[in-house]
Structure formats: C-alpha cells, structure tokens
Amino acid sequence: MRRADRPQFAAADEPTAAMAPGPPDPIAFLQEAVRCDTVNPPGNEAVLARMLCRVLDQAGIKTDLRLCRDGQANLVATLQGNRPGRRLVLSGHLDTVPLGESEWTHDPFSATIIDGRMYGRGTADMKGGLLALLFAFLAFNIRNQGDFAGEVVFAASFAEETGSHGARQMVDDGHLPPFDAMIVAEPSSNQPINAHKGVLWVQVDATGRTAHSSAPSEGVNVIDLLDRFRGDLGRLPLATDPNGHMTPATMAVTRIGAGKGNNVIPDKGFMVVDFRTLPGQDHGALLGRLNAMARNIADARQGGTLTITPLLDLPAVETAADAAILDAVRQGLAAVGRNGAPPGSANYFTDASVFQEIGQDIVILGPGRADQAHQTDEFIEIAEYLAAIDIYTAAIGAYLNTNDPDNRGTQPAEREKQ
C-alpha cells in the first residue's frame, strides 16, 4: 500500500464515533489508533498522542503533551492519590515500524477484525498494549477517584522503534519523574518479563586506496579490510548468563557496502554490527576491544583504516524476581483467572533501557504475541487485549494497595531533590 493511499489524520481535531463524549469503546478506539499511521520514520506520533490526550482530558485527568520533533510528541498523564505512596509508571510507545516489502492480506491501516483477531500495523507492537494501559488507567481512576496512596503515571513516547529517542527526551527534560516501578506494555502474551537484553549498534567505516582492478596490489581494498574485521568478530567471546535465565549475548552483521564499479578497487566501505548484550555487560569495554581490532588490522595493511562509531548504545534491563511490581502483576493475572508463569526474559530492547536511569523495578507485560511484532499481517487477539485491561487495572490496585506497609515509596517532593 502506498503512503498516499493510507488514511490521513492531519490533526485529529474532530472526534469520531469511537471518540464521542464519554469513555470510548476499547475495541473501536484501538481500531482508530491502528488507522492512525504512525510508521516511523517519519513517525507522526503527535496525531495519536492528541487522540489519547483528548480521551484523558474528557475524563478530567491532568495531561502534559509536549511536541518534540516535526510531527512527534510525548504524552504524560498523572493520577495523584490522596496519600503518600509509590509512583507507578505505565509506559508504551506511539510509533510503529514500516510495512515491509511483502504484500499484506489485510489492509495494514484498516484494523479489520476477523475471527477474534484485529489485523494491522501496530496491533501487537504496541498500540494494543498502549491502549490497554490507557483503559486500565481510566478504569483505575473511575474506581478510586483519587482515594489511593501514591501516583499512577501514563507515559506514551515517540520513536521507540528507531532507538528510544522519545524516552531519552522524557528523561533528559524531566518530563517523566523518577519512579518506583514501571510496566512496559510490549507484546508478551500477557506474561511477565523481568529482563531484556541491551543493544550496541556500531558502524565500521573502512578507508583504503583505489586502483584499477587489473592491478589490485596497487590499491588497498576496503572489502578485504572489512572481511578481516568480520573474521575477528567471529572469534569474539560472547557473554553467557550464569543463571541460565537469559540466552547468550549475540552478534550479527546487519549491513555492509562498498564499491562503485566492477573494475575499480573500492576505497570506501562500511559495515554495521548489532550486539545484544546481557545485564552487567560493559559496552565501553566491548567498544575498546573493537577499536583494538580495527587498529591491528590497519597496522597490518598500510594505507588502510577502520573507524568504529557507536550508533545506538542501550544497556540491558533486569528486575529481581521478588520485586513488588512482579507480585502485583501476579495478582493482576490471578484476577482474570490466570496463573502467572515465572518471569521470563526477552532478546529485544525497550524504552526501559532508558527509563531505568530514573527508576527502580521494571516489568514487561503486554497483550499480543512477540512473534507478531514487525510482521506482515500483524494481528492481536481481541480477547487478550481486553484481558490485559483487567490485568493492568488489578495490578495497579495491588501495587498501590494502601494496606501494604511497604507502600511508602519515595515522596515526589523528596524524589525531585535527589
């Protein structure tokens, strides 16, 4: 489907049927969200953020919408209890990945529902999770009317898919306050995840010396330099988890390029390498090792150079299995008749890699299957989406339970001084 053929939501100023006064229908509103094209790049997340903001404003909830880049925005909304307590953040991102090259069976922006599944880009990753958090946030507000301890914060960020840029801006400008716990609604089949890998993307730029291909010894071929570097990468030891909770760290070359003519020795080239790392793994030490490899190759091949440039550097995330937020999530699952499995781990990264700088315990929990993320004909099970709303609502209540003597948290005024 061409971008010109996609539904246009230039301003989203007129409420649709799903956005009529009063609480919107969760299914209809998810369809509206999926029909809103927030493919990143370019993003255009401000349109969806305004849609969410309107629903929150109609509920009388304080919102803070910040336009950050062209067409992009972050949104934070806060429910303040009438007693001191913990601060819980509900986090989701507004953007989606591109459609890919394969043909879709269902229009990716139609939000078609067939046999209990809603199809469309972002249904699983992660507009389903984002809106489930929103409706749980609204439900908790209706049920408690401010009569609870602590705070609940709903946070919707832009540009997660291209490197958590919205989360970074939320942290850097103080838009999101420090927190005691966070739920990130990435797709996990409504099962808790307490750890995920970090990511280090590096670009290796090679410079050599051009020559006619009939006299290759007169030049320095950057393909040879990159090939040697790739060989050395394969001999790097990859970290393993001594507890067996996470799969080993990984390395993959994801892009490579060089050369402009069939009869010319190429003198410029590049390679991009994707490392997925474990909690506690030192990215600085890894970069030092890569730079040493590059120098050794350059020293052995006079006239050639290799330069290492980090493109994305986000640490792994891990929360203790006995954390209070995980116990609250288990209670949320029990509320819908499910026995929560022991918390698992994920190989992908999330905004949590950035948000952990200002917070404590983080759990990944969302409707939708992880294997649907970034896929052609992406879908979410409607039943799982609706179950997530109830799970989140119960988990929020359990975490902010005023009968729990440990629900003291760090008071907002004290937090801002730290």
Protein Blocks (a to p, Z undefined) as FASTA:
>chain_A
ZZklpccdfkomaccfklggcjddfklmmmmmmmpccbdcehjmmmmmmmmmmmmmmnop
acddddfbghiacdddddddfbdcddddddddfbdcdebjbdcfbdfklopaeehiacde
hklmomkmmmmmmmmmmmmmmmnnopaghjddddddehklnnopmmmmmmmnomaccdfb
dcdfbdehhpacfbdcdddddddddddddddfklmmlpccfklmmmmmmmmmmmpccddd
fklmaccdddddfbdcedjbfkbccfbdcddddddddehiafklmmmmmmmmmmmmmmmm
ghiacddddfbdcddddddfkbfklmmmmmmmmmnopacddddddfbdcfklmmmmmmcc
dcdddehjfklgopahiacdfklmmmmmmmmmmmmmmmmomklmklnojafklmmmZZ
